[in-house]
Amino acid sequence: MAILELNFESSCVINDFNTNGFVVVKAAFNEAELASVKDIALQFHENWKLKNKSIYEQGAVNSAYLTKEGALTDPARLAMFQFISSNTVSDIILKLIGPTATFMNTQLFFDPCNPNQSNYWHRDPQYHLSLSEQKSALLGPQVVHFRVALKDEPGIELVPQTHKRWDTDEELTIRLEQHGRKNHEKIDGALQVGLSAGDILVFCANMIHRGIYGLDRFALDILLCESDPIFKGYITDGVLPSECMMQKLVNPFIFSNAYQCILE
């Protein structure tokens, strides 16, 4: 597993990321740098729980659209965009994906309301693609999570290299709960990646993974994709900064690319 510092050598990291489907950048942000975005995320989370009480109580473990117009105050929304496009995040994006990386969305990940709820193995595309389409997605452009741990947490479990290979028979029966198997069962070869506050875990959405609940986990995910028209339908301008806000960002390229994708 690649555990990196901010001054990592890009050629080694790109090779490891391409091979295994994930990397961890340790201590990317210090406590002071996290403080403001954590406060914004907490306020969003409390509002979300009030508006989505039944969904939360029924087992939700994530929310989305933090940057959607109206979800935050304008100052908080701008601060979120500034964090997402900060030099720290942008440098990692450029090294791992390149200048055509495109912003898609944001998510928050948290513990379920029920502390006894089981976690579950999945590939992100399984919720909107058929099995044959999921297989094809392994050969195409990638969607990538940039997970910023806002506090210490158990992290997630990943099955390395599954961003480019299909499930084994056992992985598939567990993931899809076939033949009496359950999607919370152990998968051989899985790797747990714990995170400390300020770490960034970068991983491909296509790979087999599951969150690890506990420690009141709280993480901000920035979802990016490689530049490709296939993702056009998954990007909406409502989550993007206005032209006025763009002028206040030091590295607005992921948002500019998103607007370009919408227009194509």
C-alpha positions as CSV (number, residue, x, y, z in Angstrom):
1,M,0.0,0.0,0.0
2,A,1.3,3.4,-0.9
3,I,1.6,5.7,2.1
4,L,2.7,9.1,0.9
5,E,3.9,12.5,2.0
6,L,3.0,15.6,0.2
7,N,6.3,15.8,-1.6
8,F,5.9,12.4,-3.1
9,E,7.6,11.4,-6.4
10,S,4.8,11.5,-8.9
11,S,6.1,8.8,-11.2
12,C,6.1,6.2,-8.4
13,V,2.7,7.3,-7.1
14,I,1.1,7.2,-10.5
15,N,2.4,3.7,-11.1
16,D,1.1,2.5,-7.7
17,F,-2.2,4.2,-8.1
18,N,-2.7,2.7,-11.6
19,T,-1.7,-0.7,-10.3
20,N,-3.7,-0.9,-7.0
21,G,-6.4,1.6,-7.5
22,F,-5.7,3.7,-4.4
23,V,-3.1,5.7,-2.5
24,V,-3.0,7.4,0.9
25,V,-1.5,10.9,1.4
26,K,-0.7,11.2,5.1
27,A,-1.2,14.5,7.0
28,A,-2.2,16.5,3.9
29,F,-4.0,19.0,6.1
30,N,-3.2,20.1,9.6
31,E,-5.9,20.7,12.3
32,A,-6.1,24.5,11.6
33,E,-6.6,23.9,7.9
34,L,-9.4,21.4,8.5
35,A,-11.2,23.4,11.1
36,S,-13.3,25.7,8.9
37,V,-14.3,23.0,6.4
38,K,-15.1,20.6,9.2
39,D,-17.4,23.2,10.8
40,I,-19.2,23.8,7.4
41,A,-19.6,20.0,6.9
42,L,-21.0,19.6,10.4
43,Q,-23.6,22.3,9.8
44,F,-24.6,20.7,6.5
45,H,-24.8,17.3,8.2
46,E,-27.1,18.5,11.0
47,N,-29.4,20.2,8.5
48,W,-29.4,17.1,6.4
49,K,-30.4,14.9,9.3
50,L,-33.3,17.2,10.1
51,K,-34.5,17.1,6.6
52,N,-33.9,13.4,6.0
53,K,-34.7,12.0,9.4
54,S,-36.4,8.8,8.1
55,I,-33.6,8.1,5.6
56,Y,-31.0,8.5,8.3
57,E,-32.9,6.2,10.7
58,Q,-33.3,3.6,7.9
59,G,-29.6,3.2,7.5
60,A,-28.1,6.0,5.4
61,V,-24.3,6.3,5.8
62,N,-23.7,9.2,3.3
63,S,-25.1,12.4,2.0
64,A,-24.3,14.5,-1.1
65,Y,-24.4,17.8,-2.9
66,L,-22.7,19.9,-0.2
67,T,-22.0,22.6,-2.9
68,K,-25.5,22.6,-4.4
69,E,-27.0,26.1,-4.5
70,G,-28.9,26.7,-1.3
71,A,-27.3,23.9,0.6
72,L,-24.9,26.3,2.3
73,T,-24.7,30.0,2.9
74,D,-22.8,31.8,0.1
75,P,-19.7,32.4,2.3
76,A,-19.7,28.8,3.4
77,R,-20.2,27.6,-0.2
78,L,-17.3,29.7,-1.4
79,A,-15.1,28.4,1.5
80,M,-15.9,24.8,0.5
81,F,-15.0,25.5,-3.2
82,Q,-11.7,27.2,-2.0
83,F,-10.9,24.1,0.1
84,I,-11.7,21.7,-2.8
85,S,-9.5,23.8,-5.2
86,S,-6.7,24.4,-2.7
87,N,-3.1,24.0,-3.7
88,T,-2.9,20.8,-1.6
89,V,-5.8,19.1,-3.2
90,S,-5.0,20.4,-6.7
91,D,-1.4,19.2,-6.6
92,I,-2.5,15.7,-5.8
93,I,-5.2,15.8,-8.5
94,L,-2.7,17.0,-11.1
95,K,-0.3,14.2,-10.2
96,L,-2.8,11.4,-10.2
97,I,-5.4,12.4,-12.8
98,G,-3.9,15.3,-14.7
99,P,-5.2,18.8,-15.8
100,T,-8.3,17.4,-17.4
101,A,-9.7,16.1,-14.1
102,T,-13.3,17.1,-13.8
103,F,-15.4,17.9,-10.7
104,M,-18.6,15.8,-10.3
105,N,-19.9,16.2,-6.7
106,T,-19.2,16.0,-3.0
107,Q,-20.3,13.5,-0.3
108,L,-20.1,13.2,3.4
109,F,-19.6,9.7,5.0
110,F,-20.7,9.1,8.6
111,D,-21.7,6.3,10.9
112,P,-25.2,4.8,10.6
113,C,-27.9,5.7,13.2
114,N,-28.0,2.0,14.3
115,P,-24.6,1.1,15.7
116,N,-25.2,-2.6,14.9
117,Q,-25.7,-2.0,11.2
118,S,-23.4,-4.0,9.0
119,N,-21.3,-2.4,6.3
120,Y,-21.4,-3.8,2.8
121,W,-19.1,-4.5,-0.2
122,H,-19.9,-2.7,-3.4
123,R,-18.6,-1.1,-6.5
124,D,-20.1,2.4,-7.0
125,P,-21.4,1.6,-10.5
126,Q,-23.5,-1.3,-9.4
127,Y,-26.3,1.0,-8.4
128,H,-26.9,2.3,-11.9
129,L,-25.2,-0.1,-14.3
130,S,-26.0,-3.7,-15.3
131,L,-23.4,-6.4,-14.7
132,S,-22.1,-6.3,-18.3
133,E,-21.9,-2.5,-18.1
134,Q,-20.0,-2.8,-14.8
135,K,-17.5,-5.0,-16.5
136,S,-17.1,-2.6,-19.4
137,A,-16.6,0.3,-17.0
138,L,-13.4,-1.3,-15.8
139,L,-11.9,-0.7,-19.2
140,G,-13.0,2.9,-19.5
141,P,-12.4,6.3,-17.8
142,Q,-12.4,6.3,-14.0
143,V,-14.4,8.1,-11.3
144,V,-12.1,8.8,-8.3
145,H,-12.9,9.6,-4.7
146,F,-10.7,12.0,-2.9
147,R,-11.6,11.2,0.7
148,V,-10.5,13.8,3.3
149,A,-10.7,12.4,6.8
150,L,-12.2,15.2,9.0
151,K,-11.4,13.2,12.1
152,D,-9.6,10.0,13.0
153,E,-11.6,7.0,11.7
154,P,-11.3,3.3,10.9
155,G,-11.3,4.1,7.2
156,I,-12.4,1.7,4.6
157,E,-11.6,-1.8,3.2
158,L,-10.5,-2.1,-0.4
159,V,-9.8,-5.1,-2.6
160,P,-6.6,-3.9,-4.5
161,Q,-6.5,-4.0,-8.3
162,T,-10.3,-4.6,-8.6
163,H,-10.6,-1.2,-10.4
164,K,-9.3,-3.1,-13.4
165,R,-10.3,-6.7,-12.9
166,W,-13.7,-8.3,-12.5
167,D,-14.9,-10.1,-9.3
168,T,-13.8,-13.6,-8.5
169,D,-16.8,-16.0,-8.1
170,E,-16.7,-15.6,-4.4
171,E,-16.4,-11.8,-4.5
172,L,-19.4,-11.6,-6.8
173,T,-21.6,-13.8,-4.7
174,I,-20.8,-11.8,-1.6
175,R,-21.1,-8.4,-3.2
176,L,-24.5,-9.2,-4.8
177,E,-25.7,-11.5,-2.0
178,Q,-26.1,-14.5,-4.2
179,H,-26.6,-18.2,-3.1
180,G,-27.2,-17.2,0.5
181,R,-24.1,-15.1,1.0
182,K,-24.2,-11.6,2.6
183,N,-22.5,-8.5,1.4
184,H,-20.9,-7.9,4.8
185,E,-18.9,-11.2,4.8
186,K,-15.1,-11.2,4.8
187,I,-13.4,-11.1,1.4
188,D,-10.0,-12.6,1.1
189,G,-7.3,-10.2,0.0
190,A,-9.1,-7.1,1.3
191,L,-7.0,-4.4,2.9
192,Q,-8.2,-2.1,5.6
193,V,-6.9,1.5,5.3
194,G,-7.3,3.5,8.6
195,L,-7.2,7.3,8.4
196,S,-6.2,10.1,10.7
197,A,-7.7,13.6,10.6
198,G,-6.1,15.4,7.6
199,D,-5.2,12.3,5.6
200,I,-6.5,12.0,2.0
201,L,-7.4,8.6,0.6
202,V,-7.6,8.5,-3.2
203,F,-9.4,5.5,-4.6
204,C,-11.2,4.4,-7.8
205,A,-15.0,4.2,-7.5
206,N,-15.0,1.1,-9.6
207,M,-13.1,-1.0,-7.2
208,I,-14.7,-3.3,-4.6
209,H,-14.7,-1.5,-1.2
210,R,-16.7,-0.9,2.0
211,G,-16.7,1.7,4.7
212,I,-15.6,0.7,8.2
213,Y,-18.0,2.2,10.8
214,G,-17.0,3.4,14.2
215,L,-15.3,6.3,16.0
216,D,-18.1,8.5,14.8
217,R,-16.4,8.7,11.4
218,F,-16.8,11.8,9.4
219,A,-15.2,12.3,6.0
220,L,-15.6,14.6,3.0
221,D,-15.4,13.0,-0.4
222,I,-14.6,15.0,-3.5
223,L,-15.7,13.0,-6.6
224,L,-13.8,13.6,-9.8
225,C,-13.7,11.9,-13.1
226,E,-11.4,11.7,-16.1
227,S,-12.5,13.9,-18.9
228,D,-15.0,11.9,-21.0
229,P,-18.4,12.6,-22.5
230,I,-19.7,9.5,-20.8
231,F,-19.9,11.4,-17.5
232,K,-21.9,14.4,-18.9
233,G,-25.2,13.2,-17.4
234,Y,-23.7,12.9,-13.9
235,I,-22.6,16.5,-13.7
236,T,-25.0,19.4,-13.0
237,D,-24.1,23.1,-13.0
238,G,-26.1,23.5,-9.7
239,V,-23.1,22.1,-7.8
240,L,-20.5,24.3,-9.5
241,P,-19.3,27.7,-8.5
242,S,-20.6,30.8,-10.2
243,E,-18.3,32.8,-12.5
244,C,-17.9,35.3,-9.7
245,M,-16.8,32.6,-7.3
246,M,-14.5,31.0,-9.9
247,Q,-12.5,34.3,-9.9
248,K,-11.8,33.8,-6.2
249,L,-10.4,30.3,-6.6
250,V,-6.6,29.7,-7.0
251,N,-7.1,26.5,-9.0
252,P,-10.5,26.5,-10.6
253,F,-9.6,24.0,-13.4
254,I,-11.7,21.0,-12.1
255,F,-14.7,23.3,-12.2
256,S,-13.9,24.8,-15.6
257,N,-13.5,21.3,-16.9
258,A,-17.0,20.4,-15.5
259,Y,-18.6,23.3,-17.3
260,Q,-16.8,22.3,-20.5
261,C,-18.1,18.7,-20.1
262,I,-21.7,20.0,-19.7
263,L,-21.4,22.1,-22.8
264,E,-20.0,19.4,-25.1
